[in-house]
Amino acid sequence: MVGFRWGTITARPGIDMRTRMLCRVAAFLAQGNLETVDTIVENHIRGALRSGATPQEVVEVILEVGLAAGIHKWKAREVAIRVFKDMGYKRGVNWGPPLPEGW
């Protein structure tokens, strides 16, 4: 299964790794298993950032998933903020446009 996932699907030329990782963040948030938010989503946020996504793009994915899959998914904002801080991103400097109230 690992070889299929990483060797076949992830290696396909249709989209870049940055986009793939942002899709994974969205997919795991949309699943609704909030117990995994702090582990799986955190790893995928880190992967997205390492693949070239910006913190602002991660924030936008979380907001969009929150609107489409349920406001409770915004719990991931706490995970994202922790990851941003751990990786040295600064609020208001690296995060693009102003964030919604409460971020």
Residue pairs with C-beta under 8 A, 6 or more apart in sequence:
10 17
10 20
15 23
16 51
16 52
17 51
17 52
18 48
18 51
18 52
18 53
20 51
21 44
21 47
21 48
21 51
21 53
22 48
22 53
22 57
22 58
22 61
24 44
24 47
24 48
25 41
25 44
25 45
25 48
25 58
25 61
25 62
25 65
25 76
26 61
26 64
26 65
28 36
28 37
28 40
28 41
28 44
29 37
29 41
29 61
29 62
29 65
29 66
29 69
29 73
29 76
30 65
30 68
30 69
30 73
32 69
32 70
32 72
32 73
34 72
34 75
37 75
37 76
37 79
38 79
41 76
41 79
42 79
42 82
42 83
45 58
45 79
45 80
45 83
46 83
46 87
48 57
48 58
49 55
49 58
49 83
49 87
49 89
54 94
54 95
54 96
55 80
55 84
55 89
55 94
55 95
55 96
56 94
56 95
56 96
56 97
58 80
58 84
59 77
59 80
59 95
59 96
59 99
59 103
62 73
62 74
62 76
62 77
62 80
63 74
63 100
65 73
65 76
66 72
66 73
66 74
77 102
77 103
81 91
81 103
84 91
84 94
84 95
89 95
91 99
92 98
